[in-house]
């Protein structure tokens, strides 16, 4: 299960995730991205992964694509920081 919340801020858009980014939840995050990101054109988009407990391969691919589209990530804890580094490296090699 994944909880996705988004909030317009004065700086841009914040998307907060909590739970497992896997399976059908990857598609749901992509849907939220397409719905919300166009409203933040020219502003910062932060994806907060601080409360994510697992990311599958498809979730990592989506995060890498989001990074290439201009998203930045917030992470806490060893696992999520490691995932962010892996995603950023994958995004740069594509």
N, C-alpha and C positions, 0 to 999 in steps of 0.2 A: 504494500500500500504506500502511496505517496500523497502527501498534502502539498498542494501548490497554492501559494497566495501571491498576489502582485499588488503593488502600490505605486501610484504616481507620486513622485517627490519633486521638489523644486529643481533638483539636479537632473532628473530623468525618471527611470523606471527601476524598481526593485522587484525581483522575482525570488521568493523564498521557497525552498524545497525542504521537506521533512519526510524521512522514510527511505524507501527503496526506489531508485530510479531504474526500473527494469520492466521488461515485457510491455504490456499495454500502456503503462505509465509514461514510457518514452514518447509514444504517440500523443498522449495527452499534453505533455510538456511542449511538444512541437506545435500543437494546436494553440496553446496559450501564447507561445512565441509569435505565431503568425497573427494572432488576434491583437496582442498588446504592443509588440515591438514597433510597428509602423507609427504608433502614436508618440514614440520617443525619438523620432528621427532627429539627428544632430545633437542628441543629449546622451548622457551616460546610461548604460543598462548594466545593472549589477545582478548576478545570479548568486544567491546566497546558498551555499551547500553545507553550511555549518551543522545542520541537523540531518544530513543524508547518512544513511547507514550502509548503503550498497549501491554500486553502479555497474550494470552489466555492459557488455561490449557495445550494444546498440546505443545505450545511454551515453557512453563515452564518445561515440561517433557524433551524436547529436550535440553534445557539449562542445566538441571540437568545431563543428560547423557554426554553432552560436558564437564561439570565440572569433572565428574568421569573419563573422557578421558584425563584430564590434562589442560583443558582451565581455564583461570582466567578471571575475569570480571572487567571492568571499568564502573563505574556508577556515575552519578551526579544527584542531586535532590532526594527528599524524596521517590518518587515512585520507581525509578529504584534501589535505594539502598535497599529498602524494598523487591523488587522482587529478587535481588541478594541474600539477606539473606534467603528468602524463598526457593530459588532454592538450595542453598548450604545445608540447613537443609534437604531438600528432598533427595538430593544426598547422604547424610551421613546415612539416614535411610533405603536406599534400599539395 
